[in-house]
Amino acid sequence: MEAILPIATVLGPILLLAALVYAWLRNRKAPKSVDRAAERGARELREEVSERPQKDIDL
């Protein structure tokens, strides 16, 4: 049972780093269509908020 702790101490950070690198690589190459859709959604939300100056808008 004591042999698990050194293995977990070494492999844990390595696996965590691998997961972070994998997520970073997958997310950095967002397609242009996703980028355009996000910009369009943000623009529509800003327009909607500017049209209704009350503070009862759910974001």
C-alpha positions in Angstrom: 0.0 0.0 0.0 2.9 2.4 0.7 4.2 1.9 -2.9 1.1 3.7 -4.3 1.9 7.1 -2.8 5.2 7.6 -4.6 3.7 6.5 -7.9 0.7 8.8 -7.4 3.0 11.6 -6.5 4.9 11.2 -9.8 2.1 10.3 -12.1 -0.5 12.7 -10.8 1.2 15.9 -11.9 2.2 14.3 -15.2 -1.4 13.3 -16.0 -2.7 16.7 -14.9 -0.1 18.5 -17.1 -1.0 16.2 -20.0 -4.8 17.0 -19.6 -4.1 20.7 -19.5 -1.9 20.6 -22.6 -4.6 18.5 -24.4 -7.4 21.0 -23.5 -5.2 24.0 -24.5 -4.4 22.4 -27.9 -8.1 21.5 -28.5 -9.4 25.0 -27.6 -6.8 27.2 -29.3 -7.9 26.3 -32.8 -11.6 27.4 -32.7 -13.1 27.5 -36.2 -13.8 30.9 -37.7 -17.6 30.0 -37.7 -17.6 29.6 -34.0 -15.7 32.9 -33.5 -18.2 34.7 -35.8 -21.2 33.2 -34.0 -19.8 34.3 -30.6 -19.3 37.8 -31.9 -22.8 37.9 -33.4 -24.3 36.8 -30.2 -22.4 39.3 -28.2 -23.4 42.1 -30.6 -27.1 41.1 -30.4 -27.0 41.0 -26.6 -25.4 44.5 -26.5 -28.0 45.8 -28.9 -30.8 44.3 -26.8 -29.4 45.8 -23.6 -29.0 49.2 -25.1 -32.6 49.2 -26.4 -33.9 48.3 -22.9 -32.1 50.5 -20.3 -34.0 49.0 -17.3 -32.0 46.7 -15.1 -34.4 43.8 -15.1 -32.7 42.0 -18.0 -31.6 38.4 -17.2 -28.1 37.8 -18.5 
